[in-house]
Amino acid sequence: MIPAFRRRSVALSVRRALLAATMMPLLAQADTNEARDGGVRLAVADDVAIASVVVTAQRREQSIQRVPIAITAIGGDALQGQLDSGPSDIVRLVPNLYGNPTGGRSARPRWFLRGVGVNTSSLVSPIGVYFDEVYYSNLDLHSFPLFDLDRVEVLRGPQGTLWGKNTTGGAIHFVSRKPTSETDGYVKLGVGNLDLRALEAAFGGALIDDTLTGRISYLHEEREGWARNLLTGDRRAGAYDDDAVRGQLLFTPTANFEALLNVHFRSIESFGVPGYSVGIRPGGANDFGYVSPAGPNPRVGDPVDRNNDLSQEQRSNGQFLSLKYRFGDLTLSSLTAYESVESNLYGDREQSPDEVIRTFDQREGHQVSQELRLTSASDRDLTWIAGIYYFKDTQSADSTSATLPSVPQRFGVFYQNTISTVDTESYAGFGSITYQFTPRLSATAGLRWTTETIGIDLQGVDGGPRGATVYSNPGEWWRRSSVATPLRVNAVQNEEHTWDAWTYDIAPAFQLTDDVNLFFRYARGFRSGGYNASVTTQAAVNTVEPERNDSFEVGAKTSWLNGRLVANATAFYYQWHDMQLNIQGVTATGLNASTLKNAALGKARGVELEVTSLPLDNLRVGVNGSYLHARYEDFTETLANGSIVDHSGLKFARAPEKTVGLDADYRIPLPNGNEIKLGTDWQYQSGIYYSSVDQVDPFQKQGGYTLGNAEVAYVLDRVQVSAFIRNLTDKSYDLITVVPANGAYRTTTGYPQTYGVSFRAHF
């Protein structure tokens, strides 16, 4: 029997308590009558202008139009219309951002920003992911659902000073709604196809007047899968059951001191999205004669045919304490955080009913971080921030691939297991300074020094040649103790490296008019080296060197027509040195394997445009678009036979050349003071390559496609009733195709059309 986590009783208790509560509706209105869509993308009704956005991209509150950084801000409510609370939803509103979760609900999104990202869990992502300013290193933590958020900030380009933890490509910052003295909250219930059932709720207010406030937020979401398994008859492919809770306490004993405690927990069971075997032998067969009933071009919703489900059980928890003390013109901030995550993953590698290769992975991660910052007053010609940062992280993995005794035996009984632990310890000191030379001319400069020590302890073993393995306990086949034949050590790595670097940026800005802000930004980002922790042979053991990115940007942030039109544009140029890449291959035993490489030089250039307009008082239209030209300029690979292949000139993997997004909503006032809201959003992305080294194979490419969503809502005072549909055109597309092993590709299709209704009440 496969190990499983016992679901914590707190999740069920919270769910019952929230369902039992009596919800008094209240639709909160700001004094300016700003619409409650995160305060980001809707008009202010009284003066018919687009609402100003306040962000913390430079670790202090600033208008997004004044920050000399390419940044997109999305209000927390803007993502709630379609009930999908997955983090990857934000790609619909951000140019040059790609983030499909290829492994289902609990799988981390594969974030790629301006063509830069990571395909393997062996390396930290060059896109720094932060929740309430806390950096999340472990990729399993990146799938934490989005609920009760104030906003999401996406910073494009290297953030090597204030957000300096390995963020060579950019940063994504998820910001929770904080407790306030005002008693408020909401509850949202939803149902939909595929047996969707969702509950989201939050409640907060004063616990002790003028001293202590609190807020608790909860999400439960579950749905059935959308592809039937022909072998078992179930519909679990794509299914999930997700619970998450967040509790916050804000202590303000004086006007100069505040302490915020945040505790959060998540428990999820999910099943991988449908995957298919596409054979390359005559008739579409693999090496063992199996032909997938989905054929050579599987479509979303086609039945799967495999001997076990791709399941993942994951539990994570964390807490942080944020302290702020103001004395004179200075503010001292402390952020202390701890995060942990545990996962069990069970899979069928070749996606067939045959006993070929099954997998089981157990992963654990624990991280501790401490940041201290001293910040000057913001109303001076000279403003600055200085700080120090400490980070420690341990990630362990126990990964097994096996073929069990079966009749007929097509593959030969086989066993492979790799156990690894990667420890990271990092120290940094940083500072940023802004000087206002004239009322219109300013410049910001930042500097950070980072030293990072990373060590790996890895050992891989197997049960002998294919067909020689004998199990003493097939019921627990993933354990080394269950193999009766002698185990052979086939991979060992025990080493430690220390890397350090200076990173910096400089960004002059010129306020041409009150409504036009021009800026230039040069930034250098740094990402430490790393190891391949998923190797199955000694030949795959390697260490990649650190990478750095030199970025040059020019941008304009503008407002027109008395605030009815906001248009921001950026042009950028990247030079990547020793770019870290993950290359997929196949071992002699038929296992898919990753190899880490450095590309000596990669270059990217592109432009981005974001426009929000109010062509009519009740109509808001947003458009975003990007163009990206990204190529490896100096990239050679030495193959196992000693030959050298030159990949220079190939495109960055998962880097669409063009993206275009459109989102709009129209509000129809009714005579009784209520309204009807119509909303839609569409996104087009051009084709991408899954591989950095094979861009000839048509199976290694996904062509361009467009996805659209729509919503209609009836808003009456404090209550909103909505109907929604996602993937409006029922578009079929792929998420990933892995290089062929055992005579077949492994292809994973995208997400199907979903629809439903929801009820939301504020109180």
Secondary structure, 3 states (H helix, E strand, C coil): CCCCCCCCHHHHHHHHHHHHCCCCCCCCCCCCCECCCCCCCCEECCCCEECCCEECCCCCCEECCCCCCCEEEEEHHHHCCCCCCCHHHHHHHCCCEECCCCCCCCCCCCCEECCEECCCCCCCCCEEEEECCEECCCHHHHHCCCCCEEEEEEEECCCCCCCCCCCCCEEEEEEECCCCCCCEEEEEEEEECCCEEEEEEEEEEEEECCCEEEEEEEEEEEECCCECECCCCCCCECCEEEEEEEEEEEEEEECCEEEEEEEEEEEEEEECCCEEEEECEHHHECCCCCECCCCCCCCCCCCECCCCCCEEEEEEEEEEEEEEEEECCEEEEEEEEEEEEEEEEEEECCCCCCCCCEEEEEEEEEEEEEEEEEECCCCCCEEEEEEEEEEEEEEEEEEEEEECCCCCCCCCCEEEEEEEEEEEEEEEEEEEEEEECCCCEEEEEEEEEEEEEEEEEEEEEECCCCCCCCECCHHHCCCHHHECCCCEEEEEEEEEEEEEEEEEEEEEEEEEECCEEEEEEEEEEEECCEECCCCCCHHHCCEECCEEEEEEEEEEEEEEHHHCEEEEEEEEEEEEEEEEEEEEEECCCCCEEEEEEEEEEEEEEEEEEEEEEEEECCEEEEEEEEEEEEEEEECEEECCCCCEEECCCCECCCCCCEEEEEEEEEEEECCCCCEEEEEEEEEEECCEECCCCCCCCHHHEECCEEEEEEEEEEEECCEEEEEEEECCCCCCCEEEEEEEECCEEEEEECCCCEEEEEEEEEC
